[in-house]
Amino acid sequence: MLGKRSRRISGSLENPWGEPVRAGKWPRRIQRGRPMAASFLFLRVLHCVQLSSHDRKFFRRNRFALTLSPFIPQMNHGILRQLFSPVFYSAPFVLLLLTATSSWSQPSLVQELDLSGDWSFEIGDDPAWKERGFNDAKWEVVRVPGEWENQGFPGYDGFAWYRKRFLVPKELSQREQYLQLGRIDDVDVCYLNGKTVGSTGQFPPDYLTAWSDRRIYPIPEGTLRYGKENVIAIRVYDYHLRGGLYEGPVGLFSSRAAEISLKMDLSGLWKFKLGDNRKWSQPDYSASEWQSVPVPSGWEQVLDSAWDGIAWYRLGVTIPRDLAKEKLILLAGQIDDADETFFNGKMIGATGEFGKMKSIGCRECHLLERAYFLPPDLIAPGRQNIIAIRVWDRGGLGGIARGPIGIVTRREYLRHIRKQQK
């Protein structure tokens, strides 16, 4: 039984049913009893900052999903919403997906190159330092991982840069590569051969620390130079106390994810437009004048300049009548950072939250593979269907950065998850 002290919650939060949780008073559903349900709710309240408004509406109607959600915080809430819908609900399917959560949350990575050790280092800030051809021979040398305060720069707070040169074997060219930088205090943006591959936190004047976040950045295709010298340049800002790349692992990692058999491969040219308009999700809207871009790829690779904000992707797809009879899942790959995905004008899934970095639902959304169920009643068999994906990027690489992109049957998706677990 919950004691009087344990029942008090300071501040004002909203529980998953949308009711306020105020100091000294639990929601009326807990007051009716059931301590175990109360414990689940308490865990969910602590985690509720990760829920968007439409997530809270879903959990209000689906209590079983609510009790499970505290134990799977990295799970895509869009998948949960569809998972517990009447069309797709089945006990074996639920249990299998819950046990496989860690498999799809992040890619399975294997270290290929250890990049810890000596790095070139300089305090200050100059955009020219990101370029591959910049001469850093006169820079100091520091050990990574390690705080710069303990390596000859005591008490320094502000901007600094790290650089390192390394070779990548040609045999790694057939695998998806990721750059892991461990934890960095406080904010960083990482360049590989002069191209942005990722950033975490926010630089001044809108400073927001990310000192505890692990940096795992997917490397866009065409960025690494296999069999040749590559250069990493990392711009870091430290607000106070320790600074720099203070904790590993630091290295080049490859994905060993199992291949998935797509019924329809949707990679290729998609329509793309910067900006934001809710009408762009509707199937009767014409995107004929939009720019065509390759998917998957970060949008910085096709734009003349960096873009942090909202943009839309659209694609028309005809699903054969025999395939439409199957239970289908749309795979939208890894999207940097948050997304809302629409099918024929209806939202079928969302990951993260749009807006400032403070409000985003998960700090590693760019690593999550999007998988959204296609409700059968939304599919127009044998006719054109419109997929529209609204994307928000908070900094660094943006857009539908990595695959797989396509439509797969639920049966094949479950096989894929089982294979990943092995």
C-alpha positions in Angstrom: 0.0 0.0 0.0 1.3 3.4 -0.9 2.2 5.6 2.2 1.2 9.2 2.6 4.7 10.4 1.8 5.1 8.3 -1.3 1.7 9.5 -2.6 2.9 13.1 -2.8 4.2 14.4 -6.2 5.7 17.8 -6.4 5.0 20.1 -9.3 2.2 19.7 -11.9 2.3 17.0 -14.5 -0.3 15.4 -16.8 -0.8 11.7 -16.5 -1.3 9.6 -19.7 -5.1 10.0 -19.4 -4.7 13.8 -19.7 -5.6 14.4 -16.0 -3.4 16.8 -13.9 -1.1 15.2 -11.3 -0.8 17.8 -8.5 1.1 17.9 -5.3 -0.4 15.8 -2.5 -3.1 14.2 -4.7 -3.0 11.1 -7.0 -5.5 10.9 -9.9 -8.8 9.4 -8.9 -8.1 6.1 -10.8 -5.3 5.3 -8.3 -7.4 6.3 -5.3 -9.8 3.5 -6.2 -7.1 0.9 -5.3 -5.1 -1.6 -7.3 -1.5 -0.8 -6.1 0.1 -2.6 -9.0 -1.8 -0.4 -11.5 -0.7 2.5 -9.4 2.9 1.5 -9.7 2.6 1.2 -13.5 1.0 4.6 -13.7 3.8 6.2 -11.5 6.4 4.8 -13.9 4.4 6.2 -16.8 4.1 9.6 -15.2 7.9 9.8 -14.9 8.1 8.8 -18.6 5.2 10.9 -19.8 7.4 13.8 -21.0 8.1 11.5 -24.0 4.4 11.3 -25.0 2.9 13.6 -27.5 -0.8 14.6 -27.3 -1.9 11.9 -29.7 0.1 9.3 -27.7 -1.7 10.3 -24.5 -5.1 9.9 -26.3 -4.1 6.5 -27.4 -3.0 5.3 -23.9 -6.1 6.8 -22.4 -8.0 4.1 -24.4 -5.5 1.3 -24.1 -4.6 0.5 -20.5 -2.7 -2.7 -21.3 -0.3 -0.8 -23.6 0.0 1.9 -20.9 1.2 -0.6 -18.3 3.8 -2.0 -20.7 5.1 1.3 -22.0 7.3 2.2 -19.0 9.5 -0.8 -19.7 10.0 0.0 -23.3 10.8 3.7 -23.5 12.7 3.5 -26.7 9.8 1.8 -28.5 8.1 3.8 -31.2 4.8 4.9 -29.8 3.4 4.9 -33.3 4.0 1.2 -33.4 2.3 0.7 -30.0 -0.8 2.6 -31.2 -1.1 0.4 -34.3 0.0 -2.7 -32.4 -3.0 -2.5 -30.0 -5.5 -1.6 -32.7 -8.3 -4.1 -33.3 -7.1 -5.0 -36.8 -3.6 -6.1 -35.7 -4.0 -7.2 -32.1 -3.0 -10.8 -31.4 -1.3 -12.1 -28.2 1.6 -13.9 -29.9 2.3 -10.9 -32.1 2.3 -8.6 -29.1 4.7 -10.7 -27.1 7.1 -11.2 -30.0 7.3 -7.5 -30.7 7.8 -6.6 -27.0 10.7 -9.0 -26.7 12.2 -7.7 -29.9 12.0 -4.0 -29.0 15.8 -3.6 -28.5 16.4 -5.1 -31.9 14.6 -2.4 -33.8 15.3 0.6 -31.5 18.8 0.9 -32.7 20.9 -0.9 -35.3 23.2 -3.8 -34.2 26.6 -2.3 -34.5 30.1 -3.9 -34.6 33.3 -1.9 -34.1 35.5 -1.9 -37.2 38.1 0.8 -36.3 39.1 2.0 -32.9 39.5 5.8 -33.1 40.5 6.4 -29.5 43.9 7.7 -28.8 45.8 10.8 -30.0 43.7 13.5 -31.6 44.7 17.0 -32.8 43.1 19.7 -30.6 42.8 23.5 -30.6 40.7 25.9 -28.6 38.8 28.7 -30.5 36.4 28.5 -33.4 37.0 28.7 -37.1 34.7 27.2 -39.8 37.8 26.4 -41.9 38.8 23.8 -39.4 36.2 21.4 -40.7 37.7 21.0 -44.1 39.6 17.8 -45.0 42.5 19.8 -46.5 43.1 22.0 -43.5 46.7 21.7 -42.0 46.5 21.0 -38.3 50.2 20.1 -37.9 50.7 22.9 -35.3 47.8 21.9 -33.1 48.2 20.3 -29.7 47.7 16.6 -29.2 45.2 15.2 -26.6 44.0 11.8 -25.7 40.4 10.8 -26.6 38.3 9.9 -24.6 39.4 12.4 -22.0 38.5 15.8 -20.5 40.6 18.6 -22.0 40.9 20.3 -18.5 43.2 17.4 -17.5 45.3 17.7 -20.7 46.7 21.2 -20.5 43.6 23.3 -20.7 42.5 23.7 -17.1 39.4 25.8 -16.5 38.8 26.5 -20.2 35.1 26.9 -21.2 34.0 27.7 -24.7 34.6 26.5 -28.3 37.3 23.9 -29.3 37.9 21.6 -32.2 39.2 18.0 -32.5 40.6 16.5 -35.7 41.8 13.0 -36.6 43.0 11.3 -39.8 42.4 7.6 -40.5 42.2 5.0 -43.2 39.1 2.8 -44.0 39.7 -0.6 -45.6 38.0 -1.1 -48.9 36.3 -4.3 -47.7 34.0 -2.2 -45.5 32.4 -0.4 -48.4 29.6 -3.0 -48.6 28.3 -2.2 -45.0 26.4 0.7 -43.5 28.8 2.7 -41.4 28.3 4.6 -38.1 30.5 7.0 -36.2 30.4 6.6 -32.5 31.9 9.4 -30.4 30.7 8.3 -26.9 29.7 11.2 -24.7 30.7 14.9 -25.3 30.4 17.8 -22.9 28.4 19.8 -23.8 27.4 20.3 -27.5 29.0 19.1 -30.8 28.7 19.0 -34.5 30.7 16.4 -36.4 32.1 16.6 -39.9 33.6 13.8 -41.9 35.7 14.9 -44.9 34.1 18.4 -44.6 30.5 17.1 -44.6 28.1 17.2 -41.7 27.3 13.8 -40.3 25.5 14.7 -37.1 25.2 17.1 -34.1 23.8 16.9 -30.6 22.8 19.7 -28.3 22.4 23.4 -29.3 25.1 26.0 -29.6 24.8 29.5 -28.2 22.9 31.7 -28.2 20.1 29.1 -27.8 22.4 26.9 -25.7 21.2 23.5 -24.6 23.5 20.9 -23.1 23.7 17.3 -24.2 26.6 16.2 -22.0 25.0 12.8 -21.1 23.9 11.8 -24.6 25.7 9.1 -26.6 26.8 10.2 -30.0 26.0 7.7 -32.8 25.9 9.2 -36.2 25.0 7.3 -39.4 27.5 8.1 -42.2 25.8 9.1 -45.4 26.7 7.1 -48.6 29.5 8.7 -50.5 31.0 10.4 -47.5 33.7 7.9 -46.5 36.8 7.5 -48.8 37.5 3.7 -48.8 41.2 2.8 -49.1 42.1 6.5 -48.7 42.7 9.0 -45.9 39.6 10.4 -44.1 39.4 13.3 -41.7 37.0 13.7 -38.8 36.6 17.2 -37.4 34.4 17.9 -34.3 33.4 21.3 -33.1 32.6 21.3 -29.4 31.2 23.9 -27.0 31.6 23.5 -23.3 29.6 25.7 -20.9 31.4 24.9 -17.7 33.1 22.2 -15.7 34.6 19.4 -17.8 34.7 19.6 -21.5 35.3 17.5 -24.6 35.0 13.9 -25.6 35.2 12.5 -22.1 33.8 9.0 -22.5 33.9 6.3 -25.2 33.6 4.2 -27.2 35.0 6.2 -30.0 35.3 4.5 -33.4 33.9 3.5 -36.7 31.1 0.9 -36.5 29.2 -1.1 -39.1 25.7 -2.4 -39.1 25.2 -6.1 -39.3 21.4 -5.9 -39.5 19.6 -8.7 -41.1 18.4 -8.2 -44.7 14.6 -7.8 -45.1 12.7 -9.0 -48.2 10.6 -6.0 -49.4 7.4 -6.6 -51.4 7.8 -3.1 -52.8 11.1 -1.3 -52.8 10.3 2.5 -52.5 13.8 3.8 -52.5 14.6 6.2 -55.4 13.3 9.6 -56.3 10.7 11.2 -54.0 9.2 14.7 -54.2 10.6 17.0 -51.6 9.9 20.6 -50.4 11.2 22.7 -47.6 8.6 24.4 -45.3 5.4 23.2 -43.7 1.8 23.0 -44.8 -0.7 20.4 -43.5 -2.4 20.4 -46.9 0.7 18.6 -48.3 -0.4 15.4 -46.6 -3.6 15.2 -48.6 -3.8 12.8 -51.6 -5.5 15.4 -53.9 -2.7 17.9 -53.5 -0.4 18.2 -56.5 3.4 18.1 -55.8 4.4 18.1 -59.5 6.5 21.2 -59.0 8.4 20.0 -56.0 12.0 19.1 -56.2 13.0 15.4 -56.8 15.5 14.0 -54.4 17.0 10.5 -53.9 15.7 8.5 -50.9 17.3 7.5 -48.7 19.9 10.3 -48.3 20.3 13.2 -46.0 18.8 16.4 -47.4 22.1 18.3 -46.9 23.5 16.1 -49.7 21.1 17.5 -52.2 20.6 21.1 -50.9 23.0 23.9 -51.6 23.0 24.8 -47.9 22.2 23.3 -44.5 18.6 23.3 -43.4 17.4 22.8 -39.9 13.6 22.8 -39.6 10.7 21.1 -41.3 10.4 19.7 -44.8 8.1 17.2 -46.6 8.5 14.1 -48.7 5.8 12.7 -51.0 5.6 9.5 -53.2 2.8 8.0 -55.2 2.6 4.2 -55.0 0.3 1.6 -56.6 -0.3 -1.5 -54.4 -1.4 -4.6 -56.4 -4.7 -6.0 -55.4 -3.3 -9.4 -54.3 -0.7 -7.6 -52.1 -3.3 -5.3 -50.5 -5.0 -8.4 -49.1 -2.0 -9.0 -46.8 -1.3 -7.2 -43.5 1.3 -4.7 -44.6 3.9 -2.5 -42.9 5.5 0.7 -44.3 9.3 0.9 -43.6 10.5 4.5 -43.8 14.1 3.9 -42.7 16.0 6.0 -40.3 14.7 9.6 -40.2 16.7 12.5 -38.7 15.1 13.6 -36.4 11.3 13.5 -35.9 8.6 12.5 -38.3 4.9 12.3 -38.9 4.0 9.8 -41.6 0.7 9.9 -43.6 -0.9 7.5 -46.0 -3.7 8.8 -48.2 -4.0 11.8 -45.9 -4.3 9.9 -42.6 -1.4 9.8 -40.1 -0.3 6.2 -39.6 2.7 6.8 -37.3 5.0 9.4 -35.7 8.3 9.3 -33.9 9.6 12.1 -31.7 8.0 15.5 -31.3 8.4 18.6 -33.5 9.7 21.8 -32.1 12.7 22.8 -29.9 15.1 20.2 -28.8 13.8 20.5 -25.3 10.5 19.0 -26.3 11.6 16.2 -28.6 10.3 12.9 -27.3 13.5 10.9 -27.7 17.1 12.1 -28.1 18.1 9.3 -30.4 15.2 9.3 -32.8 17.6 9.5 -35.8 18.7 5.9 -35.0 15.2 4.4 -34.9 14.0 2.5 -37.9 10.5 3.7 -38.8 7.9 0.8 -39.2 4.3 1.8 -39.5 1.3 -0.5 -40.1 -0.8 0.3 -43.2 -4.5 0.1 -42.1 -6.3 -2.0 -44.8 -9.2 0.5 -45.0 -6.8 3.2 -46.1 -5.3 1.3 -49.0 -6.7 1.8 -52.5 -5.8 -1.5 -54.3 -4.7 -1.1 -57.9 -4.8 2.7 -57.7 -2.3 5.3 -56.7 -1.8 5.8 -53.0 0.1 8.8 -51.5 2.7 8.5 -48.9 3.6 11.9 -47.3 6.3 12.2 -44.6 6.7 15.4 -42.5 10.2 15.6 -41.1 11.8 18.0 -38.5 15.5 18.2 -38.2 17.0 19.9 -35.1 20.6 20.1 -36.5 23.2 18.3 -38.5 22.1 15.7 -41.0 18.4 15.8 -41.8 15.8 13.9 -43.7 15.2 10.2 -44.6 18.8 9.4 -44.1 19.0 5.6 -44.3 16.9 2.6 -45.5 15.3 0.2 -45.8 12.5 2.1 -47.6 9.5 0.0 -48.8 6.5 -2.1 -48.0 6.7 -5.5 -46.4 4.2 -8.1 -45.1 3.8 -8.5 -41.4 5.0 -12.1 -41.7 8.2 -11.0 -43.3 8.7 -8.2 -40.7 8.4 -10.8 -37.9 10.9 -13.0 -39.6 13.2 -10.0 -39.9 12.9 -9.3 -36.2 13.6 -12.9 -35.2 16.7 -12.9 -37.4 17.9 -9.7 -35.8 17.5 -11.2 -32.3 19.8 -14.1 -33.3 
